[in-house]
């Protein structure tokens, strides 16, 4: 009995060592000053769920959009292309008629109301983004920040300090339009190593793995077929500075346009880690819920996407092994 008692006491003394590590602490930012994706609420739910189910991380907070509606003034249609056909010209003429009719109804009072709402929105956005100041990130012991479908030039309190915080050993993870963010902030584009240039119609797409062993491959293998997604064309991208994880061998909307079209990559900046995937436009890619309407991607594809981003998040947080060595020769 004494021997058993001693063994039990010894086991109890080592119990703290056997306990699982505390989940990493993550902030998720979904603020937009440009286009706002309808998939953002779904993305917020999925990112929380993945953290809770995996135990890998805790979403400490969603740095979210202020609940302030800014009225939109009528927008003039784009100019016609020089080579526009008769159908395009007729459509443009109809758009101009609608625009002129709406503009005639836009009163000075409505314009003032728009300005007032915009001013309130700007103040609230800055207040929300204070959460991403280097001082607050350190005070809250944040391990990583996720930009989930952010857009535009976000008024961070200290943009340069945020980049230095990542370089100092923290994680940055971006989904879809995180590359359509901070077009006028070179340090961010250099950190991310990619910038949204354009996209065309949503299409089925076949992705090629640049690294089958990386956690963001999610065990999918050499090829990954999506039923439909909005595929970005990326610029400001240097293949010699990233580890390509997924790519396309031709333009998503033109199979005759051969080349290397990046989709997802990982890299190390300073002692910090950066993971980015341009996927994540559609709700039915983010969520495997049967409640998603007009589903094109199957729930199985959605689960692959969730495992894909979870693998990338875990890698960036230092919870999963994977290389960030650049692989510019991947074909």
C-alpha positions in Angstrom: 0.0 0.0 0.0 2.9 2.4 0.8 4.4 1.7 -2.6 1.1 2.5 -4.3 0.7 5.7 -2.3 4.2 6.8 -3.3 3.5 6.1 -6.9 0.2 8.1 -6.8 1.9 11.0 -5.1 4.7 10.9 -7.7 2.1 10.9 -10.5 0.3 13.8 -9.0 3.5 15.8 -8.7 4.0 15.4 -12.5 0.4 16.2 -13.4 1.0 19.8 -14.3 3.6 18.7 -16.9 1.1 16.4 -18.5 -1.6 19.0 -18.9 -2.2 20.3 -22.4 -0.7 23.7 -23.2 -3.0 26.7 -22.9 -4.6 27.6 -26.2 -3.0 30.4 -28.2 -4.6 33.8 -27.9 -5.9 35.2 -31.2 -7.7 38.3 -32.4 -9.8 38.2 -35.5 -10.2 41.4 -37.5 -13.1 41.7 -40.0 -13.2 45.5 -40.4 -13.6 46.8 -44.0 -13.3 50.3 -45.5 -13.7 48.9 -49.0 -15.9 46.1 -50.3 -17.6 44.1 -47.6 -18.1 40.3 -48.2 -21.4 38.7 -47.2 -19.4 35.7 -46.0 -17.8 37.7 -43.1 -20.4 36.7 -40.4 -19.9 33.0 -41.5 -16.1 33.4 -41.3 -16.3 34.8 -37.8 -18.4 31.8 -36.6 -16.2 29.3 -38.3 -13.0 30.7 -37.0 -14.4 30.6 -33.4 -15.6 27.1 -33.9 -12.3 25.8 -35.3 -10.5 27.3 -32.3 -12.9 25.8 -29.8 -13.1 22.3 -31.4 -9.3 22.0 -31.9 -8.2 23.5 -28.6 -5.4 25.1 -30.6 -6.4 28.7 -30.1 -9.0 31.0 -28.5 -10.6 33.9 -30.3 -10.1 36.5 -27.6 -12.2 39.0 -29.6 -13.6 39.9 -33.0 -12.3 43.3 -34.0 -15.5 44.0 -35.9 -17.2 46.6 -38.0 -19.2 49.3 -36.2 -22.9 48.9 -36.4 -23.3 52.3 -38.2 -25.0 52.5 -41.6 -23.5 55.1 -44.0 -26.0 56.1 -46.7 -24.4 55.8 -50.2 -24.7 58.6 -52.7 -25.6 57.6 -56.3 -22.5 56.2 -58.1 -21.8 57.1 -61.7 -21.4 54.0 -63.9 -18.0 53.3 -65.3 -17.1 54.8 -68.7 -17.7 52.6 -71.7 -14.8 50.6 -73.1 -13.6 51.9 -76.5 -14.5 48.6 -78.1 -17.9 48.3 -76.5 -20.5 46.6 -78.7 -24.1 47.9 -79.3 -25.5 45.8 -76.4 -22.9 47.2 -74.0 -23.7 50.8 -75.2 -27.4 50.2 -74.7 -26.9 48.8 -71.2 -24.6 51.8 -70.3 -27.2 54.3 -71.5 -29.9 52.6 -69.3 -27.4 52.7 -66.3 -26.8 56.4 -66.9 -30.5 57.2 -67.0 -31.0 55.5 -63.6 -27.9 57.3 -62.2 -29.2 60.7 -63.3 -32.6 60.0 -61.8 -31.2 58.9 -58.5 -28.8 61.9 -58.5 -31.8 64.3 -59.0 -33.4 62.9 -55.8 -30.1 63.2 -53.8 -30.7 66.4 -51.7 -28.2 68.5 -49.8 -29.8 67.2 -46.5 -29.1 63.6 -47.6 -25.5 64.4 -48.4 -25.1 66.0 -45.0 -26.6 63.0 -43.4 -24.1 60.8 -45.3 -21.2 63.0 -44.1 -22.4 62.8 -40.5 -22.8 59.1 -40.5 -19.4 58.7 -42.2 -17.7 60.8 -39.5 -19.4 58.6 -36.8 -18.3 55.5 -38.6 -14.7 56.7 -38.9 -14.5 57.4 -35.1 -16.0 54.0 -34.3 -13.6 52.2 -36.6 -10.6 53.8 -35.1 -11.9 52.9 -31.6 -12.4 49.3 -32.6 -8.9 49.0 -34.2 -7.2 50.3 -31.0 -7.3 46.6 -30.1 -4.5 46.1 -32.7 -2.1 48.6 -31.2 1.3 47.0 -30.3 0.8 48.0 -26.7 -2.6 46.4 -26.4 -1.4 43.2 -28.3 1.3 42.9 -25.7 -1.0 43.7 -22.8 -3.5 41.1 -23.9 -0.7 38.5 -24.6 -2.0 38.0 -28.1 -0.1 35.3 -30.1 -1.6 36.0 -33.5 -3.9 38.2 -35.5 -6.2 37.0 -38.3 -7.4 39.3 -41.1 -10.6 37.6 -42.4 -11.8 39.3 -45.5 -10.7 42.7 -44.5 -10.5 45.4 -47.2 -9.3 49.0 -47.7 -6.9 51.1 -45.7 -7.6 50.3 -42.1 -6.9 53.2 -39.7 -4.6 51.1 -37.4 -3.3 53.2 -34.5 0.3 52.2 -35.3 0.7 50.5 -38.7 4.5 50.2 -38.6 4.4 49.0 -35.0 1.9 46.3 -36.0 4.3 45.0 -38.7 7.2 45.1 -36.1 5.0 43.1 -33.7 4.6 40.3 -36.2 8.3 40.4 -37.0 9.1 40.0 -33.3 7.8 36.5 -33.2 4.0 36.6 -33.6 1.6 35.2 -36.2 -0.3 36.9 -39.0 -2.9 35.0 -40.9 -4.9 36.3 -43.8 -7.9 35.0 -45.7 -9.2 36.0 -49.2 -9.3 39.9 -49.3 -6.7 40.3 -46.6 -4.6 40.9 -49.8 -7.2 43.6 -50.8 -6.2 45.5 -47.7 -3.6 48.3 -47.2 -2.8 48.8 -50.9 -1.1 52.1 -49.9 1.0 50.6 -47.1 4.1 49.1 -48.6 5.3 47.5 -45.4 2.1 45.4 -45.2 2.3 44.3 -48.8 6.0 43.4 -48.3 5.1 41.3 -45.2 2.2 39.6 -46.9 4.1 39.2 -50.2 0.9 39.5 -52.3 -1.6 42.1 -53.3 -5.0 41.7 -55.0 -5.0 42.9 -58.5 -8.3 41.7 -60.0 -10.7 38.8 -60.4 -13.3 37.7 -63.0 -16.4 35.5 -62.7 -16.5 32.7 -60.1 -15.4 29.4 -61.6 -14.6 25.8 -60.8 -10.9 25.5 -60.1 -8.3 22.8 -59.7 -5.5 23.7 -57.4 -2.0 22.2 -57.3 -0.1 21.5 -54.1 3.3 23.2 -53.7 4.0 21.4 -50.5 2.0 18.2 -49.8 3.5 17.9 -46.3 2.5 21.3 -45.0 -0.3 21.5 -42.4 -2.2 23.8 -44.8 -2.3 21.0 -47.3 -4.7 19.4 -44.8 -4.0 15.9 -46.2 -5.8 16.8 -49.4 -2.9 15.7 -51.5 -1.5 16.7 -54.8 -4.7 18.3 -56.3 -7.6 20.1 -54.8 -10.8 20.6 -56.8 -13.3 23.4 -55.8 -16.7 23.5 -57.4 -16.8 27.3 -57.5 -14.8 30.2 -56.1 -13.8 33.8 -56.8 -10.1 33.4 -57.7 -7.8 36.3 -57.3 -5.0 37.4 -59.6 -2.2 38.4 -57.3 0.5 41.0 -57.9 3.4 42.3 -55.7 4.4 38.7 -55.2 8.0 37.3 -55.2 8.1 33.5 -55.3 11.6 33.6 -54.0 10.3 34.9 -50.7 7.5 32.5 -50.0 6.8 28.8 -49.7 4.0 28.2 -52.2 1.4 25.9 -50.7 -1.3 26.0 -53.4 -1.3 27.4 -56.9 -2.8 27.3 -60.4 -1.0 26.4 -63.6 -3.2 28.6 -65.7 -5.4 31.7 -65.3 -8.6 30.6 -63.5 -10.8 32.0 -66.3 -8.6 31.2 -69.3 -6.9 27.8 -69.6 -4.9 29.1 -72.6 -3.1 31.6 -70.3 -0.5 29.3 -68.8 1.8 30.2 -65.9 2.2 30.2 -62.1 -0.9 31.8 -60.4 -0.4 31.8 -56.6 -3.3 30.9 -54.3 -1.8 30.2 -50.8 1.6 30.5 -49.3 3.6 30.7 -46.0 6.7 32.7 -45.0 8.8 33.8 -42.1 9.3 37.5 -41.4 11.9 38.2 -38.7 11.0 35.5 -36.2 7.2 35.8 -36.9 5.2 33.7 -39.3 2.8 34.7 -42.1 0.1 32.4 -43.6 -2.2 33.6 -46.4 -4.9 31.9 -48.5 -6.8 33.8 -51.2 -9.7 31.4 -50.8 -12.7 32.3 -48.8 -15.1 34.4 -50.9 -18.1 32.1 -50.7 -20.1 31.2 -47.6 -20.3 27.6 -48.8 -16.5 27.3 -48.8 -16.3 28.6 -45.2 -19.2 26.6 -43.8 -20.3 23.0 -44.1 -23.7 23.9 -42.5 -26.8 22.5 -44.4 -28.4 25.9 -43.8 -26.1 27.6 -46.4 -28.3 28.5 -49.4 -27.4 28.2 -53.1 -24.6 25.8 -52.2 -22.1 25.0 -55.0 -19.3 23.6 -52.9 -20.2 20.3 -51.1 -20.0 20.1 -47.3 -16.9 17.9 -47.9 -15.1 20.7 -49.7 -16.1 23.1 -47.0 -14.6 20.7 -44.4 -11.4 20.6 -46.5 -11.3 24.4 -46.5 -11.7 24.5 -42.7 -8.9 21.9 -42.3 -6.8 23.9 -44.7 -7.1 27.2 -42.8 -6.8 25.5 -39.4 -3.6 23.9 -40.6 -2.3 27.3 -41.7 -3.3 28.9 -38.4 -1.7 26.2 -36.3 1.5 26.4 -38.3 1.7 30.2 -38.0 1.1 29.9 -34.2 3.9 27.4 -33.9 1.6 24.5 -33.1 2.3 22.4 -36.2 5.5 21.6 -38.1 6.0 22.8 -41.6 8.6 24.5 -43.8 8.6 28.2 -44.7 11.7 27.7 -46.9 10.9 29.4 -50.3 10.3 26.9 -53.2 10.3 29.2 -56.3 10.9 26.3 -58.6 7.7 24.4 -57.8 5.9 23.6 -61.0 
